[in-house]
Every structure is written in C-alpha cells, then in structure tokens.
Amino acid sequence: MIRSFFFGYDRPTPGRELAGMETIANVTTFLEKQKAAGNINSFDLVSLTPHGGDLNGFILVRGEQSKLDALRSSDEFVDLLYHAHLHLQKFGVADGLTGERVKRQMGRAANLFVRNNGMDVIK
C-alpha cells in the first residue's frame, strides 16, 4: 500500500537563510538517493507563491509504509530533521493519507461529528 509523508516549512530562520536553503537542498539530495535505491516511490518539492500564510514550501514523499518507516527512523533522516529544526521556521513532518485512505479518514471524522445523534454518515 502506498503511503506518504509531508515535510513542510515556512521560511528560513532569520540570519540562517543560506543554511535553511542548504537544508532543503540536502533533504532533496537525500530523497533523490532514496528514490534511486528504491526506498521511496517518488517525491515532489513544492514552493508556494506568496499568499499570506505560514506554509511556504513542502516536500511530499510517497512510498510503501514499511520503507517510509525505515527511512524516517534512519540516522541520516533524523540528522536532516535536526538541521531543518535549526534552520527553518515552522518546520514539521506529518504522515499523509492518499487514495482510499482519505475517504475512510473523512468518513471516520464525519461519523465522530454525528455519532451523538446515533447516525453514521460514511461507511
């Protein structure tokens, strides 16, 4: 089953702009190596246009759950996370849902909102 995770950030920390940009480049290089090795299926680096929000860029990584789990617990990835934490504002990594899992998750959320009425909205 294909899963994903999201590596999001606002902007480089003031005074650490070059280190912040270098961190994103290092994460991208790491993911390119992981893709070549077959450890991930794909990734997309996205830079958002100015919009007034605090999410200005992200990387969406896709792959098999067991391989993503191994990648996220690797020393190299954890080191990249520490660098990102130091050099990027509002940095975070979160699991992502795709395909059928989105529908199931939305159904679970909807059912929580109406369960008090004894109804199930989405199966």
Backbone atoms as SQL, in Angstrom:
CREATE TABLE atoms (id INTEGER PRIMARY KEY, chain TEXT, resi INTEGER, resn TEXT, atom TEXT, x REAL, y REAL, z REAL);
INSERT INTO atoms VALUES
  (1, 'A', 1, 'MET', 'N', 0.842, -1.174, 0.000),
  (2, 'A', 1, 'MET', 'CA', 0.000, 0.000, 0.000),
  (3, 'A', 1, 'MET', 'C', 0.893, 1.245, 0.000),
  (4, 'A', 2, 'ILE', 'N', 0.584, 2.189, -0.866),
  (5, 'A', 2, 'ILE', 'CA', 1.364, 3.422, -0.971),
  (6, 'A', 2, 'ILE', 'C', 0.889, 4.400, 0.099),
  (7, 'A', 3, 'ARG', 'N', 1.836, 4.954, 0.803),
  (8, 'A', 3, 'ARG', 'CA', 1.573, 5.949, 1.843),
  (9, 'A', 3, 'ARG', 'C', 2.392, 7.196, 1.512),
  (10, 'A', 4, 'SER', 'N', 2.298, 8.184, 2.366),
  (11, 'A', 4, 'SER', 'CA', 3.064, 9.402, 2.124),
  (12, 'A', 4, 'SER', 'C', 3.395, 10.086, 3.447),
  (13, 'A', 5, 'PHE', 'N', 4.360, 10.982, 3.372),
  (14, 'A', 5, 'PHE', 'CA', 4.563, 11.920, 4.461),
  (15, 'A', 5, 'PHE', 'C', 4.918, 13.272, 3.871),
  (16, 'A', 6, 'PHE', 'N', 4.706, 14.276, 4.683),
  (17, 'A', 6, 'PHE', 'CA', 4.769, 15.669, 4.286),
  (18, 'A', 6, 'PHE', 'C', 5.831, 16.357, 5.136),
  (19, 'A', 7, 'PHE', 'N', 6.758, 17.028, 4.494),
  (20, 'A', 7, 'PHE', 'CA', 7.841, 17.766, 5.142),
  (21, 'A', 7, 'PHE', 'C', 7.580, 19.227, 4.822),
  (22, 'A', 8, 'GLY', 'N', 6.992, 19.983, 5.757),
  (23, 'A', 8, 'GLY', 'CA', 6.591, 21.351, 5.469),
  (24, 'A', 8, 'GLY', 'C', 7.379, 22.377, 6.263),
  (25, 'A', 9, 'TYR', 'N', 7.436, 23.593, 5.738),
  (26, 'A', 9, 'TYR', 'CA', 8.171, 24.660, 6.409),
  (27, 'A', 9, 'TYR', 'C', 7.639, 26.019, 5.950),
  (28, 'A', 10, 'ASP', 'N', 7.907, 27.024, 6.792),
  (29, 'A', 10, 'ASP', 'CA', 7.520, 28.390, 6.473),
  (30, 'A', 10, 'ASP', 'C', 8.611, 29.048, 5.641),
  (31, 'A', 11, 'ARG', 'N', 9.723, 29.384, 6.265),
  (32, 'A', 11, 'ARG', 'CA', 10.833, 30.048, 5.585),
  (33, 'A', 11, 'ARG', 'C', 12.087, 29.837, 6.407),
  (34, 'A', 12, 'PRO', 'N', 13.241, 30.139, 5.859),
  (35, 'A', 12, 'PRO', 'CA', 14.467, 30.017, 6.659),
  (36, 'A', 12, 'PRO', 'C', 14.419, 30.939, 7.886),
  (37, 'A', 13, 'THR', 'N', 15.034, 30.497, 8.951),
  (38, 'A', 13, 'THR', 'CA', 15.150, 31.300, 10.163),
  (39, 'A', 13, 'THR', 'C', 15.982, 32.552, 9.850),
  (40, 'A', 14, 'PRO', 'N', 15.528, 33.738, 10.272),
  (41, 'A', 14, 'PRO', 'CA', 16.311, 34.954, 10.017),
  (42, 'A', 14, 'PRO', 'C', 17.755, 34.804, 10.515),
  (43, 'A', 15, 'GLY', 'N', 18.683, 35.202, 9.666),
  (44, 'A', 15, 'GLY', 'CA', 20.100, 35.065, 9.974),
  (45, 'A', 15, 'GLY', 'C', 20.669, 33.716, 9.576),
  (46, 'A', 16, 'ARG', 'N', 19.784, 32.787, 9.194),
  (47, 'A', 16, 'ARG', 'CA', 20.214, 31.447, 8.783),
  (48, 'A', 16, 'ARG', 'C', 19.657, 31.096, 7.403),
  (49, 'A', 17, 'GLU', 'N', 19.459, 32.116, 6.586),
  (50, 'A', 17, 'GLU', 'CA', 18.825, 31.919, 5.286),
  (51, 'A', 17, 'GLU', 'C', 19.590, 30.935, 4.407),
  (52, 'A', 18, 'LEU', 'N', 20.888, 31.094, 4.313),
  (53, 'A', 18, 'LEU', 'CA', 21.670, 30.181, 3.471),
  (54, 'A', 18, 'LEU', 'C', 21.641, 28.765, 4.024),
  (55, 'A', 19, 'ALA', 'N', 21.750, 28.628, 5.340),
  (56, 'A', 19, 'ALA', 'CA', 21.687, 27.296, 5.956),
  (57, 'A', 19, 'ALA', 'C', 20.305, 26.679, 5.743),
  (58, 'A', 20, 'GLY', 'N', 19.249, 27.494, 5.773),
  (59, 'A', 20, 'GLY', 'CA', 17.902, 26.982, 5.530),
  (60, 'A', 20, 'GLY', 'C', 17.740, 26.467, 4.114),
  (61, 'A', 21, 'MET', 'N', 18.247, 27.238, 3.152),
  (62, 'A', 21, 'MET', 'CA', 18.171, 26.805, 1.749),
  (63, 'A', 21, 'MET', 'C', 19.028, 25.563, 1.524),
  (64, 'A', 22, 'GLU', 'N', 20.172, 25.513, 2.181),
  (65, 'A', 22, 'GLU', 'CA', 21.047, 24.343, 2.073),
  (66, 'A', 22, 'GLU', 'C', 20.374, 23.108, 2.681),
  (67, 'A', 23, 'THR', 'N', 19.637, 23.294, 3.765),
  (68, 'A', 23, 'THR', 'CA', 18.922, 22.175, 4.390),
  (69, 'A', 23, 'THR', 'C', 17.910, 21.575, 3.423),
  (70, 'A', 24, 'ILE', 'N', 17.148, 22.428, 2.751),
  (71, 'A', 24, 'ILE', 'CA', 16.167, 21.936, 1.774),
  (72, 'A', 24, 'ILE', 'C', 16.880, 21.202, 0.637),
  (73, 'A', 25, 'ALA', 'N', 17.998, 21.744, 0.177),
  (74, 'A', 25, 'ALA', 'CA', 18.778, 21.068, -0.872),
  (75, 'A', 25, 'ALA', 'C', 19.295, 19.719, -0.381),
  (76, 'A', 26, 'ASN', 'N', 19.729, 19.638, 0.878),
  (77, 'A', 26, 'ASN', 'CA', 20.223, 18.371, 1.428),
  (78, 'A', 26, 'ASN', 'C', 19.120, 17.338, 1.555),
  (79, 'A', 27, 'VAL', 'N', 17.931, 17.778, 1.952),
  (80, 'A', 27, 'VAL', 'CA', 16.797, 16.849, 2.033),
  (81, 'A', 27, 'VAL', 'C', 16.463, 16.335, 0.637),
  (82, 'A', 28, 'THR', 'N', 16.456, 17.220, -0.343),
  (83, 'A', 28, 'THR', 'CA', 16.166, 16.831, -1.725),
  (84, 'A', 28, 'THR', 'C', 17.202, 15.825, -2.235),
  (85, 'A', 29, 'THR', 'N', 18.473, 16.076, -1.979),
  (86, 'A', 29, 'THR', 'CA', 19.535, 15.143, -2.391),
  (87, 'A', 29, 'THR', 'C', 19.358, 13.791, -1.722),
  (88, 'A', 30, 'PHE', 'N', 19.050, 13.795, -0.436),
  (89, 'A', 30, 'PHE', 'CA', 18.794, 12.556, 0.301),
  (90, 'A', 30, 'PHE', 'C', 17.648, 11.775, -0.333),
  (91, 'A', 31, 'LEU', 'N', 16.551, 12.479, -0.662),
  (92, 'A', 31, 'LEU', 'CA', 15.389, 11.800, -1.249),
  (93, 'A', 31, 'LEU', 'C', 15.683, 11.287, -2.655),
  (94, 'A', 32, 'GLU', 'N', 16.484, 12.007, -3.421),
  (95, 'A', 32, 'GLU', 'CA', 16.880, 11.510, -4.742),
  (96, 'A', 32, 'GLU', 'C', 17.637, 10.189, -4.610),
  (97, 'A', 33, 'LYS', 'N', 18.530, 10.100, -3.624),
  (98, 'A', 33, 'LYS', 'CA', 19.265, 8.849, -3.377),
  (99, 'A', 33, 'LYS', 'C', 18.319, 7.735, -2.940),
  (100, 'A', 34, 'GLN', 'N', 17.344, 8.086, -2.103),
  (101, 'A', 34, 'GLN', 'CA', 16.382, 7.083, -1.632),
  (102, 'A', 34, 'GLN', 'C', 15.522, 6.571, -2.777),
  (103, 'A', 35, 'LYS', 'N', 15.155, 7.452, -3.687),
  (104, 'A', 35, 'LYS', 'CA', 14.372, 7.032, -4.852),
  (105, 'A', 35, 'LYS', 'C', 15.201, 6.118, -5.744),
  (106, 'A', 36, 'ALA', 'N', 16.456, 6.476, -6.002),
  (107, 'A', 36, 'ALA', 'CA', 17.336, 5.642, -6.837),
  (108, 'A', 36, 'ALA', 'C', 17.554, 4.266, -6.217),
  (109, 'A', 37, 'ALA', 'N', 17.557, 4.199, -4.884),
  (110, 'A', 37, 'ALA', 'CA', 17.762, 2.927, -4.186),
  (111, 'A', 37, 'ALA', 'C', 16.460, 2.126, -4.052),
  (112, 'A', 38, 'GLY', 'N', 15.332, 2.702, -4.473),
  (113, 'A', 38, 'GLY', 'CA', 14.048, 2.001, -4.378),
  (114, 'A', 38, 'GLY', 'C', 13.400, 2.090, -3.010),
  (115, 'A', 39, 'ASN', 'N', 13.867, 3.005, -2.172),
  (116, 'A', 39, 'ASN', 'CA', 13.310, 3.130, -0.826),
  (117, 'A', 39, 'ASN', 'C', 12.082, 4.025, -0.763),
  (118, 'A', 40, 'ILE', 'N', 11.885, 4.856, -1.782),
  (119, 'A', 40, 'ILE', 'CA', 10.661, 5.643, -1.919),
  (120, 'A', 40, 'ILE', 'C', 10.215, 5.542, -3.370),
  (121, 'A', 41, 'ASN', 'N', 8.940, 5.775, -3.605),
  (122, 'A', 41, 'ASN', 'CA', 8.428, 5.741, -4.975),
  (123, 'A', 41, 'ASN', 'C', 8.666, 7.068, -5.689),
  (124, 'A', 42, 'SER', 'N', 8.405, 8.170, -4.970),
  (125, 'A', 42, 'SER', 'CA', 8.547, 9.485, -5.584),
  (126, 'A', 42, 'SER', 'C', 8.512, 10.556, -4.502),
  (127, 'A', 43, 'PHE', 'N', 8.864, 11.774, -4.920),
  (128, 'A', 43, 'PHE', 'CA', 8.694, 12.925, -4.039),
  (129, 'A', 43, 'PHE', 'C', 8.519, 14.161, -4.908),
  (130, 'A', 44, 'ASP', 'N', 7.815, 15.144, -4.355),
  (131, 'A', 44, 'ASP', 'CA', 7.608, 16.419, -5.022),
  (132, 'A', 44, 'ASP', 'C', 8.051, 17.532, -4.093),
  (133, 'A', 45, 'LEU', 'N', 8.930, 18.384, -4.583),
  (134, 'A', 45, 'LEU', 'CA', 9.352, 19.590, -3.878),
  (135, 'A', 45, 'LEU', 'C', 8.474, 20.728, -4.391),
  (136, 'A', 46, 'VAL', 'N', 7.765, 21.404, -3.480),
  (137, 'A', 46, 'VAL', 'CA', 6.824, 22.447, -3.872),
  (138, 'A', 46, 'VAL', 'C', 7.164, 23.732, -3.134),
  (139, 'A', 47, 'SER', 'N', 7.287, 24.807, -3.878),
  (140, 'A', 47, 'SER', 'CA', 7.467, 26.140, -3.314),
  (141, 'A', 47, 'SER', 'C', 6.200, 26.919, -3.623),
  (142, 'A', 48, 'LEU', 'N', 5.528, 27.404, -2.602),
  (143, 'A', 48, 'LEU', 'CA', 4.269, 28.110, -2.785),
  (144, 'A', 48, 'LEU', 'C', 4.513, 29.582, -3.084),
  (145, 'A', 49, 'THR', 'N', 3.649, 30.161, -3.890),
  (146, 'A', 49, 'THR', 'CA', 3.736, 31.591, -4.172),
  (147, 'A', 49, 'THR', 'C', 3.257, 32.363, -2.940),
  (148, 'A', 50, 'PRO', 'N', 3.666, 33.620, -2.796),
  (149, 'A', 50, 'PRO', 'CA', 3.253, 34.399, -1.631),
  (150, 'A', 50, 'PRO', 'C', 1.730, 34.424, -1.489),
  (151, 'A', 51, 'HIS', 'N', 1.253, 34.123, -0.275),
  (152, 'A', 51, 'HIS', 'CA', -0.188, 34.026, -0.058),
  (153, 'A', 51, 'HIS', 'C', -0.612, 34.478, 1.334),
  (154, 'A', 52, 'GLY', 'N', 0.326, 34.931, 2.152),
  (155, 'A', 52, 'GLY', 'CA', -0.026, 35.425, 3.476),
  (156, 'A', 52, 'GLY', 'C', -0.078, 34.366, 4.554),
  (157, 'A', 53, 'GLY', 'N', 0.169, 33.120, 4.208),
  (158, 'A', 53, 'GLY', 'CA', 0.134, 32.045, 5.196),
  (159, 'A', 53, 'GLY', 'C', 1.516, 31.722, 5.719),
  (160, 'A', 54, 'ASP', 'N', 1.574, 30.711, 6.555),
  (161, 'A', 54, 'ASP', 'CA', 2.866, 30.345, 7.144),
  (162, 'A', 54, 'ASP', 'C', 3.390, 29.005, 6.628),
  (163, 'A', 55, 'LEU', 'N', 2.838, 28.509, 5.559),
  (164, 'A', 55, 'LEU', 'CA', 3.383, 27.351, 4.854),
  (165, 'A', 55, 'LEU', 'C', 3.837, 27.859, 3.498),
  (166, 'A', 56, 'ASN', 'N', 5.136, 27.887, 3.283),
  (167, 'A', 56, 'ASN', 'CA', 5.668, 28.434, 2.036),
  (168, 'A', 56, 'ASN', 'C', 6.354, 27.398, 1.166),
  (169, 'A', 57, 'GLY', 'N', 6.531, 26.213, 1.683),
  (170, 'A', 57, 'GLY', 'CA', 7.112, 25.143, 0.894),
  (171, 'A', 57, 'GLY', 'C', 6.918, 23.810, 1.574),
  (172, 'A', 58, 'PHE', 'N', 6.933, 22.758, 0.773),
  (173, 'A', 58, 'PHE', 'CA', 6.822, 21.419, 1.345),
  (174, 'A', 58, 'PHE', 'C', 7.384, 20.398, 0.375),
  (175, 'A', 59, 'ILE', 'N', 7.636, 19.223, 0.921),
  (176, 'A', 59, 'ILE', 'CA', 8.048, 18.078, 0.123),
  (177, 'A', 59, 'ILE', 'C', 7.085, 16.958, 0.464),
  (178, 'A', 60, 'LEU', 'N', 6.433, 16.390, -0.535),
  (179, 'A', 60, 'LEU', 'CA', 5.533, 15.262, -0.348),
  (180, 'A', 60, 'LEU', 'C', 6.253, 14.019, -0.839),
  (181, 'A', 61, 'VAL', 'N', 6.430, 13.049, 0.058),
  (182, 'A', 61, 'VAL', 'CA', 7.164, 11.820, -0.236),
  (183, 'A', 61, 'VAL', 'C', 6.177, 10.662, -0.257),
  (184, 'A', 62, 'ARG', 'N', 6.274, 9.800, -1.280),
  (185, 'A', 62, 'ARG', 'CA', 5.377, 8.640, -1.413),
  (186, 'A', 62, 'ARG', 'C', 6.188, 7.357, -1.449),
  (187, 'A', 63, 'GLY', 'N', 5.619, 6.316, -0.841),
  (188, 'A', 63, 'GLY', 'CA', 6.280, 5.024, -0.869),
  (189, 'A', 63, 'GLY', 'C', 5.515, 3.997, -0.060),
  (190, 'A', 64, 'GLU', 'N', 6.072, 2.813, 0.025),
  (191, 'A', 64, 'GLU', 'CA', 5.466, 1.745, 0.824),
  (192, 'A', 64, 'GLU', 'C', 5.690, 2.051, 2.297),
  (193, 'A', 65, 'GLN', 'N', 4.672, 1.772, 3.117),
  (194, 'A', 65, 'GLN', 'CA', 4.719, 2.149, 4.530),
  (195, 'A', 65, 'GLN', 'C', 5.958, 1.623, 5.239),
  (196, 'A', 66, 'SER', 'N', 6.302, 0.369, 5.042),
  (197, 'A', 66, 'SER', 'CA', 7.456, -0.193, 5.754),
  (198, 'A', 66, 'SER', 'C', 8.753, 0.511, 5.353),
  (199, 'A', 67, 'LYS', 'N', 8.873, 0.863, 4.092),
  (200, 'A', 67, 'LYS', 'CA', 10.082, 1.557, 3.634),
  (201, 'A', 67, 'LYS', 'C', 10.111, 2.997, 4.142),
  (202, 'A', 68, 'LEU', 'N', 8.953, 3.651, 4.183),
  (203, 'A', 68, 'LEU', 'CA', 8.908, 5.009, 4.722),
  (204, 'A', 68, 'LEU', 'C', 9.242, 5.009, 6.210),
  (205, 'A', 69, 'ASP', 'N', 8.734, 4.018, 6.928),
  (206, 'A', 69, 'ASP', 'CA', 9.048, 3.913, 8.360),
  (207, 'A', 69, 'ASP', 'C', 10.543, 3.739, 8.574),
  (208, 'A', 70, 'ALA', 'N', 11.165, 2.879, 7.782),
  (209, 'A', 70, 'ALA', 'CA', 12.611, 2.657, 7.901),
  (210, 'A', 70, 'ALA', 'C', 13.380, 3.929, 7.569),
  (211, 'A', 71, 'LEU', 'N', 12.958, 4.614, 6.522),
  (212, 'A', 71, 'LEU', 'CA', 13.624, 5.856, 6.129),
  (213, 'A', 71, 'LEU', 'C', 13.516, 6.899, 7.230),
  (214, 'A', 72, 'ARG', 'N', 12.321, 7.068, 7.793),
  (215, 'A', 72, 'ARG', 'CA', 12.106, 8.104, 8.808),
  (216, 'A', 72, 'ARG', 'C', 12.835, 7.816, 10.109),
  (217, 'A', 73, 'SER', 'N', 13.180, 6.564, 10.351),
  (218, 'A', 73, 'SER', 'CA', 13.915, 6.245, 11.577),
  (219, 'A', 73, 'SER', 'C', 15.419, 6.126, 11.347),
  (220, 'A', 74, 'SER', 'N', 15.862, 6.340, 10.107),
  (221, 'A', 74, 'SER', 'CA', 17.296, 6.247, 9.815),
  (222, 'A', 74, 'SER', 'C', 18.051, 7.421, 10.434),
  (223, 'A', 75, 'ASP', 'N', 19.299, 7.184, 10.817),
  (224, 'A', 75, 'ASP', 'CA', 20.124, 8.244, 11.405),
  (225, 'A', 75, 'ASP', 'C', 20.260, 9.432, 10.471),
  (226, 'A', 76, 'GLU', 'N', 20.435, 9.174, 9.189),
  (227, 'A', 76, 'GLU', 'CA', 20.626, 10.266, 8.234),
  (228, 'A', 76, 'GLU', 'C', 19.386, 11.165, 8.163),
  (229, 'A', 77, 'PHE', 'N', 18.204, 10.556, 8.149),
  (230, 'A', 77, 'PHE', 'CA', 16.974, 11.346, 8.094),
  (231, 'A', 77, 'PHE', 'C', 16.774, 12.136, 9.387),
  (232, 'A', 78, 'VAL', 'N', 17.023, 11.496, 10.515),
  (233, 'A', 78, 'VAL', 'CA', 16.874, 12.185, 11.801),
  (234, 'A', 78, 'VAL', 'C', 17.839, 13.369, 11.880),
  (235, 'A', 79, 'ASP', 'N', 19.064, 13.206, 11.383),
  (236, 'A', 79, 'ASP', 'CA', 20.008, 14.327, 11.344),
  (237, 'A', 79, 'ASP', 'C', 19.472, 15.466, 10.486),
  (238, 'A', 80, 'LEU', 'N', 18.854, 15.130, 9.344),
  (239, 'A', 80, 'LEU', 'CA', 18.261, 16.159, 8.489),
  (240, 'A', 80, 'LEU', 'C', 17.131, 16.890, 9.217),
  (241, 'A', 81, 'LEU', 'N', 16.368, 16.161, 10.023),
  (242, 'A', 81, 'LEU', 'CA', 15.289, 16.789, 10.785),
  (243, 'A', 81, 'LEU', 'C', 15.840, 17.800, 11.780),
  (244, 'A', 82, 'TYR', 'N', 16.938, 17.446, 12.446),
  (245, 'A', 82, 'TYR', 'CA', 17.542, 18.380, 13.396),
  (246, 'A', 82, 'TYR', 'C', 18.050, 19.634, 12.677),
  (247, 'A', 83, 'HIS', 'N', 18.654, 19.450, 11.526),
  (248, 'A', 83, 'HIS', 'CA', 19.105, 20.605, 10.749),
  (249, 'A', 83, 'HIS', 'C', 17.909, 21.470, 10.335),
  (250, 'A', 84, 'ALA', 'N', 16.850, 20.840, 9.893),
  (251, 'A', 84, 'ALA', 'CA', 15.660, 21.580, 9.488),
  (252, 'A', 84, 'ALA', 'C', 15.079, 22.346, 10.678),
  (253, 'A', 85, 'HIS', 'N', 15.051, 21.707, 11.825),
  (254, 'A', 85, 'HIS', 'CA', 14.516, 22.360, 13.029),
  (255, 'A', 85, 'HIS', 'C', 15.330, 23.607, 13.390),
  (256, 'A', 86, 'LEU', 'N', 16.636, 23.542, 13.179),
  (257, 'A', 86, 'LEU', 'CA', 17.508, 24.673, 13.496),
  (258, 'A', 86, 'LEU', 'C', 17.438, 25.805, 12.475),
  (259, 'A', 87, 'HIS', 'N', 17.172, 25.475, 11.209),
  (260, 'A', 87, 'HIS', 'CA', 17.330, 26.456, 10.140),
  (261, 'A', 87, 'HIS', 'C', 16.049, 26.846, 9.403),
  (262, 'A', 88, 'LEU', 'N', 14.930, 26.203, 9.732),
  (263, 'A', 88, 'LEU', 'CA', 13.665, 26.530, 9.064),
  (264, 'A', 88, 'LEU', 'C', 12.594, 26.840, 10.100),
  (265, 'A', 89, 'GLN', 'N', 11.852, 27.911, 9.884),
  (266, 'A', 89, 'GLN', 'CA', 10.763, 28.254, 10.786),
  (267, 'A', 89, 'GLN', 'C', 9.544, 27.388, 10.505),
  (268, 'A', 90, 'LYS', 'N', 8.823, 27.084, 11.559),
  (269, 'A', 90, 'LYS', 'CA', 7.563, 26.326, 11.487),
  (270, 'A', 90, 'LYS', 'C', 7.724, 25.058, 10.658),
  (271, 'A', 91, 'PHE', 'N', 8.804, 24.362, 10.900),
  (272, 'A', 91, 'PHE', 'CA', 9.103, 23.115, 10.211),
  (273, 'A', 91, 'PHE', 'C', 8.340, 21.967, 10.874),
  (274, 'A', 92, 'GLY', 'N', 7.887, 21.018, 10.084),
  (275, 'A', 92, 'GLY', 'CA', 7.241, 19.833, 10.628),
  (276, 'A', 92, 'GLY', 'C', 7.148, 18.727, 9.605),
  (277, 'A', 93, 'VAL', 'N', 7.001, 17.508, 10.104),
  (278, 'A', 93, 'VAL', 'CA', 6.806, 16.330, 9.263),
  (279, 'A', 93, 'VAL', 'C', 5.548, 15.637, 9.757),
  (280, 'A', 94, 'ALA', 'N', 4.665, 15.271, 8.839),
  (281, 'A', 94, 'ALA', 'CA', 3.419, 14.599, 9.198),
  (282, 'A', 94, 'ALA', 'C', 3.123, 13.508, 8.187),
  (283, 'A', 95, 'ASP', 'N', 2.477, 12.447, 8.658),
  (284, 'A', 95, 'ASP', 'CA', 2.028, 11.394, 7.754),
  (285, 'A', 95, 'ASP', 'C', 0.900, 11.936, 6.887),
  (286, 'A', 96, 'GLY', 'N', 0.824, 11.460, 5.669),
  (287, 'A', 96, 'GLY', 'CA', -0.227, 11.879, 4.753),
  (288, 'A', 96, 'GLY', 'C', -1.075, 10.692, 4.323),
  (289, 'A', 97, 'LEU', 'N', -2.307, 10.963, 4.041),
  (290, 'A', 97, 'LEU', 'CA', -3.229, 9.947, 3.547),
  (291, 'A', 97, 'LEU', 'C', -3.517, 10.214, 2.081),
  (292, 'A', 98, 'THR', 'N', -3.579, 9.158, 1.294),
  (293, 'A', 98, 'THR', 'CA', -3.887, 9.276, -0.130),
  (294, 'A', 98, 'THR', 'C', -4.905, 8.208, -0.513),
  (295, 'A', 99, 'GLY', 'N', -5.497, 8.394, -1.671),
  (296, 'A', 99, 'GLY', 'CA', -6.397, 7.387, -2.230),
  (297, 'A', 99, 'GLY', 'C', -7.555, 7.022, -1.315),
  (298, 'A', 100, 'GLU', 'N', -7.826, 5.731, -1.198),
  (299, 'A', 100, 'GLU', 'CA', -8.945, 5.222, -0.398),
  (300, 'A', 100, 'GLU', 'C', -8.823, 5.611, 1.074),
  (301, 'A', 101, 'ARG', 'N', -7.607, 5.767, 1.559),
  (302, 'A', 101, 'ARG', 'CA', -7.424, 6.112, 2.971),
  (303, 'A', 101, 'ARG', 'C', -8.004, 7.488, 3.279),
  (304, 'A', 102, 'VAL', 'N', -7.996, 8.409, 2.319),
  (305, 'A', 102, 'VAL', 'CA', -8.592, 9.724, 2.540),
  (306, 'A', 102, 'VAL', 'C', -10.089, 9.562, 2.783),
  (307, 'A', 103, 'LYS', 'N', -10.746, 8.784, 1.938),
  (308, 'A', 103, 'LYS', 'CA', -12.190, 8.584, 2.074),
  (309, 'A', 103, 'LYS', 'C', -12.521, 7.951, 3.424),
  (310, 'A', 104, 'ARG', 'N', -11.773, 6.935, 3.818),
  (311, 'A', 104, 'ARG', 'CA', -12.032, 6.290, 5.113),
  (312, 'A', 104, 'ARG', 'C', -11.827, 7.269, 6.269),
  (313, 'A', 105, 'GLN', 'N', -10.753, 8.051, 6.206),
  (314, 'A', 105, 'GLN', 'CA', -10.466, 9.003, 7.286),
  (315, 'A', 105, 'GLN', 'C', -11.539, 10.085, 7.362),
  (316, 'A', 106, 'MET', 'N', -11.963, 10.590, 6.212),
  (317, 'A', 106, 'MET', 'CA', -13.024, 11.598, 6.194),
  (318, 'A', 106, 'MET', 'C', -14.314, 11.014, 6.764),
  (319, 'A', 107, 'GLY', 'N', -14.590, 9.764, 6.438),
  (320, 'A', 107, 'GLY', 'CA', -15.770, 9.092, 6.981),
  (321, 'A', 107, 'GLY', 'C', -15.691, 8.946, 8.494),
  (322, 'A', 108, 'ARG', 'N', -14.522, 8.581, 8.985),
  (323, 'A', 108, 'ARG', 'CA', -14.349, 8.461, 10.434),
  (324, 'A', 108, 'ARG', 'C', -14.586, 9.802, 11.112),
  (325, 'A', 109, 'ALA', 'N', -14.037, 10.863, 10.539),
  (326, 'A', 109, 'ALA', 'CA', -14.205, 12.193, 11.121),
  (327, 'A', 109, 'ALA', 'C', -15.677, 12.604, 11.093),
  (328, 'A', 110, 'ALA', 'N', -16.336, 12.382, 9.969),
  (329, 'A', 110, 'ALA', 'CA', -17.752, 12.744, 9.860),
  (330, 'A', 110, 'ALA', 'C', -18.583, 11.967, 10.863),
  (331, 'A', 111, 'ASN', 'N', -18.279, 10.692, 11.031),
  (332, 'A', 111, 'ASN', 'CA', -19.037, 9.878, 11.980),
  (333, 'A', 111, 'ASN', 'C', -18.854, 10.358, 13.413),
  (334, 'A', 112, 'LEU', 'N', -17.681, 10.839, 13.754),
  (335, 'A', 112, 'LEU', 'CA', -17.474, 11.384, 15.096),
  (336, 'A', 112, 'LEU', 'C', -18.374, 12.588, 15.348),
  (337, 'A', 113, 'PHE', 'N', -18.582, 13.413, 14.318),
  (338, 'A', 113, 'PHE', 'CA', -19.393, 14.607, 14.488),
  (339, 'A', 113, 'PHE', 'C', -20.877, 14.295, 14.651),
  (340, 'A', 114, 'VAL', 'N', -21.333, 13.195, 14.098),
  (341, 'A', 114, 'VAL', 'CA', -22.768, 12.899, 14.162),
  (342, 'A', 114, 'VAL', 'C', -23.095, 11.726, 15.070),
  (343, 'A', 115, 'ARG', 'N', -22.091, 11.095, 15.655),
  (344, 'A', 115, 'ARG', 'CA', -22.333, 9.920, 16.487),
  (345, 'A', 115, 'ARG', 'C', -23.281, 10.221, 17.635),
  (346, 'A', 116, 'ASN', 'N', -23.269, 11.427, 18.154),
  (347, 'A', 116, 'ASN', 'CA', -24.165, 11.773, 19.248),
  (348, 'A', 116, 'ASN', 'C', -25.616, 11.630, 18.851),
  (349, 'A', 117, 'ASN', 'N', -25.910, 11.682, 17.562),
  (350, 'A', 117, 'ASN', 'CA', -27.271, 11.517, 17.065),
  (351, 'A', 117, 'ASN', 'C', -27.558, 10.082, 16.663),
  (352, 'A', 118, 'GLY', 'N', -26.590, 9.187, 16.873),
  (353, 'A', 118, 'GLY', 'CA', -26.792, 7.783, 16.540),
  (354, 'A', 118, 'GLY', 'C', -26.743, 7.482, 15.056),
  (355, 'A', 119, 'MET', 'N', -26.131, 8.334, 14.257),
  (356, 'A', 119, 'MET', 'CA', -26.089, 8.151, 12.817),
  (357, 'A', 119, 'MET', 'C', -24.662, 7.893, 12.364),
  (358, 'A', 120, 'ASP', 'N', -24.489, 7.136, 11.302),
  (359, 'A', 120, 'ASP', 'CA', -23.216, 7.003, 10.612),
  (360, 'A', 120, 'ASP', 'C', -23.389, 7.610, 9.241),
  (361, 'A', 121, 'VAL', 'N', -22.494, 8.533, 8.876),
  (362, 'A', 121, 'VAL', 'CA', -22.622, 9.270, 7.617),
  (363, 'A', 121, 'VAL', 'C', -21.993, 8.533, 6.457),
  (364, 'A', 122, 'ILE', 'N', -20.738, 8.116, 6.617),
  (365, 'A', 122, 'ILE', 'CA', -19.995, 7.487, 5.534),
  (366, 'A', 122, 'ILE', 'C', -19.483, 6.146, 6.012),
  (367, 'A', 123, 'LYS', 'N', -19.695, 5.131, 5.239),
  (368, 'A', 123, 'LYS', 'CA', -19.227, 3.782, 5.599),
  (369, 'A', 123, 'LYS', 'C', -17.840, 3.566, 5.095);
